[in-house]
C-alpha cells in the first residue's frame, strides 16, 4: 500500500506502533493492579492484539529501512516480541507484588494455621451440621459444660423448647426435631462402635444439677426433669464400653468438640435472637484438629483415673448430683405460699 511512501509515513508508522505498544502495556498494568481479579486469558488477549498490526505496519515501512517485505516482517516480529516481553514483565511483576502482599497480610500471627471455617446463625442449621458429623464420625472428644443434650428425656426437650422459643414459634418444632435426631445419631454411632469421650468440669456439673441450667438463668430444667436426665446419663455411662466420661478439676478455658481429629466445633446457645445471632463456628483442618485433640488428651491424662471409672461416676451421680436436684425441689416446696 504505502511501500513506496516517504520518510514521514515511516516515522508515522513507527510512532503508531509505539503508541499501540504503550496502550497495551498500560492496559496490562491496570489489569494486574486493579481491584478486580483479571485472569491470564485477558493478558493473552492483550498480547494477541499485537499480531494484526504486523501486516499493517509492514506495508507502511519505507523501503530505505526495509528493502524487502521479509526484512520488514522480521523487524516487526522482533519489535512485537520485545513489546510482549515488556508487557508480560510488567504484569507478572505487579502480580507477584500483589501475591506477596496478600501472603504477608494473611499470616500475621506466629504459629497461625489456615483452616476452612464455617459459621452458623441458626439453631436449626447448626443442629443439622452437628447431626451429620455425628452420624459419620468415629472418634469424638468433647469438652462439655452440661450433660450432653442427647440424654435429655422427651419431656425435657419439650420443656426447653417452650421456654426457649415460646408457643407458635416455627423454631420450636425445628429444635425438638433436631434434638430427636441428635439423640438417634448418638445411639447409632455408639451402637456401631464409635468412641466418645467427654470431659466435664466438676464445678459446672454441680452447678448444672443444682440450678437446672448451664447458661445464666435460661431454660432451667425442673428438678424432676433434671433427675431423669441424670439417670439416663448414668445408664449410658455404665452400659456402653465405648462411651467414656471424665470429671475434671483441671482448668478448662473453653468448651470445644473435636470430631475425627479434623473438625472442631465451638458453640454456645445464644438465648435471644436465635435465628440471626452467631451461635457456632466449625473449623475444618487436620492440623488444627490435632492441636485440640492433643489438648484434650493431655487434660484427660491429668484426671484421676477414679474419676474416669464408670462405677465411681455412678455413685457420684446417685450420692451428690441427684440429691442436689432434689434439694432444689424441696426448696421450691418450702417457698410456696400457704
C-alpha positions in Angstrom: 0.0 0.0 0.0 2.5 2.6 1.2 5.6 0.6 0.5 7.0 3.4 -1.6 6.0 6.1 0.8 8.4 8.7 2.2 10.2 9.1 5.4 7.2 10.8 7.1 5.0 7.9 6.5 7.6 5.6 8.0 8.0 7.8 11.1 4.3 7.8 11.5 4.1 4.0 11.3 6.8 3.7 13.9 5.1 6.1 16.2 1.8 4.3 15.7 3.4 1.0 16.7 5.0 2.6 19.8 1.6 4.1 20.7 -0.2 0.8 20.4 2.6 -1.0 22.4 2.2 1.7 25.1 -1.6 1.3 25.2 -1.4 -2.5 25.6 1.3 -2.2 28.2 -0.7 0.3 30.3 -3.8 -1.8 29.9 -1.9 -4.8 31.2 -0.6 -2.8 34.2 -4.1 -1.6 35.0 -5.5 -5.2 34.7 -2.9 -6.5 37.1 -3.1 -3.8 39.7 -6.8 -3.0 39.7 -9.2 -4.1 42.4 -10.6 -6.7 40.0 -9.2 -10.1 39.6 -8.2 -10.4 35.9 -7.0 -13.8 34.8 -4.4 -14.9 32.3 -6.9 -15.0 29.5 -7.2 -11.3 29.5 -3.4 -10.9 29.2 -3.3 -13.4 26.3 -6.0 -11.3 24.5 -4.0 -8.2 25.1 -0.9 -9.9 23.7 -2.8 -11.2 20.7 -3.6 -7.6 19.8 -0.1 -7.1 18.5 -0.5 -9.8 15.8 -2.9 -7.9 13.5 -0.6 -5.0 13.4 2.2 -6.9 11.6 0.8 -6.7 8.0 -0.4 -3.1 8.6 2.9 -1.7 9.8 4.9 -3.8 7.3 3.0 -2.1 4.4 3.8 1.4 5.6 7.5 1.0 6.4 9.7 2.8 3.9 11.9 0.8 1.5 15.1 2.6 2.7 14.7 0.9 6.1 13.3 -2.4 5.0 14.4 -3.2 1.4 12.1 -6.3 1.2 8.8 -7.3 2.9 10.6 -10.2 4.6 13.0 -7.9 6.4 10.0 -5.7 7.4 8.2 -8.7 9.0 11.3 -9.9 10.8 11.9 -6.5 12.3 8.3 -6.1 13.3 8.2 -9.6 14.8 11.2 -8.7 16.9 9.5 -5.5 18.0 6.4 -7.4 18.9 8.4 -9.9 20.9 10.1 -7.1 22.7 6.8 -5.3 23.4 5.2 -8.5 24.6 8.1 -9.2 26.9 7.8 -5.7 28.4 4.0 -6.2 28.8 4.4 -9.6 30.5 7.2 -8.4 32.6 5.2 -5.6 34.0 2.1 -7.8 34.5 4.0 -10.6 36.3 5.9 -8.1 38.4 2.7 -6.4 39.6 1.0 -9.7 40.2 4.0 -11.1 42.2 3.9 -8.0 44.4 0.2 -8.3 45.0 0.5 -12.0 45.8 3.4 -11.4 48.2 1.3 -8.6 49.9 -1.7 -10.9 50.3 0.5 -13.7 51.8 2.1 -11.2 54.2 -1.2 -9.9 55.4 -2.9 -13.4 55.6 -0.4 -14.8 58.1 0.4 -12.1 60.6 0.4 -14.2 63.8 3.2 -16.6 64.6 2.0 -20.2 64.5 -1.2 -19.4 62.7 -2.7 -22.3 60.7 -5.1 -21.7 57.9 -8.4 -23.7 58.1 -11.8 -23.8 56.4 -14.2 -22.1 58.8 -18.0 -22.3 58.8 -20.3 -20.2 60.9 -24.0 -20.6 61.7 -26.6 -18.2 62.8 -29.5 -20.6 63.0 -30.0 -23.3 65.6 -31.7 -25.4 63.0 -28.7 -25.3 60.6 -26.3 -25.8 63.5 -28.1 -28.9 64.7 -28.2 -30.3 61.1 -24.5 -29.8 60.7 -23.7 -31.4 64.1 -26.0 -34.3 63.5 -24.5 -35.1 60.1 -21.0 -35.0 61.6 -22.1 -37.3 64.5 -23.6 -39.8 62.1 -20.4 -40.1 60.0 -17.8 -39.7 62.8 -15.9 -42.4 64.5 -13.8 -40.6 67.2 -15.3 -37.9 69.4 -13.6 -35.7 72.0 -16.0 -33.4 73.8 -15.4 -30.8 76.5 -18.9 -30.2 77.9 -20.3 -27.6 80.2 -23.5 -29.6 80.8 -24.8 -33.1 80.4 -24.9 -33.8 76.7 -28.3 -33.0 75.2 -28.8 -36.4 73.6 -29.6 -37.7 77.1 -32.5 -35.2 77.6 -35.8 -37.0 78.1 -38.5 -36.2 75.5 -40.4 -34.2 78.2 -37.2 -32.2 78.9 -36.8 -31.3 75.2 -40.4 -30.1 75.1 -39.8 -28.1 78.3 -36.7 -26.3 77.0 -38.3 -25.7 73.6 -41.3 -24.0 75.2 -39.1 -21.8 77.4 -36.6 -21.0 74.6 -38.9 -20.2 71.8 -42.4 -19.8 73.2 -45.7 -21.0 71.6 -46.2 -20.5 67.9 -42.5 -20.0 67.0 -41.5 -22.1 64.0 -38.1 -22.7 65.5 -39.7 -24.6 68.4 -40.7 -27.6 66.2 -37.3 -27.5 64.4 -35.5 -27.6 67.8 -37.5 -30.6 69.0 -36.9 -32.5 65.8 -33.2 -31.6 65.8 -32.7 -32.9 69.4 -34.5 -36.1 68.5 -32.2 -36.5 65.5 -29.1 -35.9 67.7 -30.3 -38.5 70.2 -30.8 -41.0 67.4 -27.4 -40.2 65.8 -25.6 -40.6 69.1 -27.1 -44.0 70.0 -26.4 -45.2 66.4 -22.8 -44.2 66.5 -22.4 -45.9 69.9 -24.1 -49.0 68.5 -21.6 -49.2 65.6 -18.6 -48.9 67.9 -17.6 -45.3 67.6 -15.6 -43.9 70.6 -17.0 -41.0 72.5 -15.0 -39.3 75.3 -16.3 -36.4 77.3 -14.7 -34.2 79.9 -16.9 -32.3 82.3 -15.6 -29.6 84.7 -16.8 -30.7 88.1 -18.0 -27.3 89.3 -20.0 -26.8 86.1 -21.9 -30.1 86.5 -22.5 -29.5 90.2 -24.0 -26.1 89.4 -26.0 -27.6 86.5 -27.6 -30.2 88.8 -28.3 -27.6 91.4 -29.8 -24.9 89.2 -31.1 -26.9 86.2 -29.4 -24.5 83.8 -25.9 -24.1 82.3 -26.4 -20.6 80.8 -27.3 -18.0 83.3 -31.0 -18.4 84.2 -32.0 -19.5 80.7 -34.4 -22.5 80.2 -33.8 -24.3 83.6 -35.0 -27.9 83.8 -37.3 -28.7 86.6 -35.8 -30.8 89.4 -37.8 -33.9 88.2 -36.6 -33.5 84.7 -33.0 -33.0 85.9 -33.2 -36.2 87.9 -34.5 -38.1 84.8 -31.6 -36.6 82.8 -29.0 -37.7 85.4 -30.4 -41.3 85.5 -30.3 -41.5 81.7 -26.7 -40.3 81.7 -25.7 -42.8 84.4 -27.3 -45.6 82.5 -25.3 -44.8 79.3 -22.0 -44.4 81.3 -22.4 -47.9 82.9 -23.9 -49.6 79.8 -21.6 -48.7 76.9 -18.0 -49.6 76.9 -17.2 -47.1 74.2 -18.7 -44.1 76.0 -16.2 -42.6 78.4 -16.7 -39.8 80.9 -14.1 -37.9 83.0 -14.8 -35.4 85.7 -12.1 -32.7 85.7 -10.8 -30.4 88.4 -8.3 -29.1 85.9 -8.8 -25.6 84.4 -10.5 -25.9 81.0 -10.6 -22.4 79.5 -13.1 -23.2 76.7 -15.7 -25.7 75.6 -14.9 -27.5 72.3 -15.8 -30.6 70.4 -13.3 -32.5 68.2 -14.6 -35.0 65.6 -12.2 -37.4 64.0 -9.3 -35.0 64.8 -10.4 -33.0 61.7 -13.4 -30.9 62.8 -13.5 -28.5 65.8 -16.9 -27.2 66.9 -17.2 -24.1 69.1 -20.7 -23.5 70.2 -22.8 -21.9 73.0 -26.5 -21.2 72.9 -27.4 -17.5 72.5 -30.8 -17.4 74.2 -32.2 -14.4 72.4 -32.4 -13.8 68.6 -31.6 -17.4 67.8 -32.5 -17.0 64.1 -29.9 -14.4 63.4 -27.3 -14.3 66.2 -23.9 -16.1 65.6 -24.1 -19.3 67.6 -21.3 -21.6 66.4 -18.1 -22.0 64.4 -16.8 -25.1 62.7 -13.0 -25.2 61.9 -12.1 -27.9 59.4 -8.4 -28.8 59.2 -6.3 -31.7 60.3 -3.5 -29.7 61.8 -5.9 -27.6 63.9 -7.9 -30.7 64.8 -4.7 -32.4 66.1 -3.9 -29.4 68.3 -7.3 -29.6 70.0 -7.1 -33.4 70.2 -3.7 -33.2 71.9 -5.0 -30.7 74.4 -8.0 -33.0 75.2 -5.7 -36.0 75.6 -3.4 -34.0 77.9 -6.3 -32.9 80.2 -7.7 -36.5 80.1 -4.4 -37.9 81.3 -4.2 -35.5 84.2 -7.6 -36.5 85.6 -7.5 -39.0 88.4 -8.4 -42.5 87.0 -11.1 -43.0 89.7 -13.0 -40.0 88.1 -13.0 -41.9 84.8 -14.3 -45.1 86.3 -18.0 -45.9 85.5 -18.8 -47.3 88.9 -17.3 -44.3 90.7 -19.2 -41.9 88.4 -22.4 -43.8 89.0 -22.0 -43.4 92.8 -21.2 -39.7 92.4 -24.4 -39.2 90.4 -26.5 -41.1 93.0 -24.9 -39.6 96.1 -24.2 -36.0 95.0 -25.9 -34.9 91.8 -29.4 -36.3 92.3 -29.6 -35.0 95.9 -28.6 -31.5 94.6 -31.6 -31.7 92.1 -33.9 -32.9 94.8 -32.8 -30.2 97.2 -34.0 -27.6 94.7 -37.4 -29.3 94.7 -37.6 -29.2 98.5 -36.6 -25.5 98.5 -39.4 -24.8 96.0 -41.9 -26.6 98.1 -40.9 -24.6 101.2 -41.1 -21.4 99.3 -44.7 -21.9 98.2 -47.2 -19.5 99.9 -49.6 -21.1 102.4 
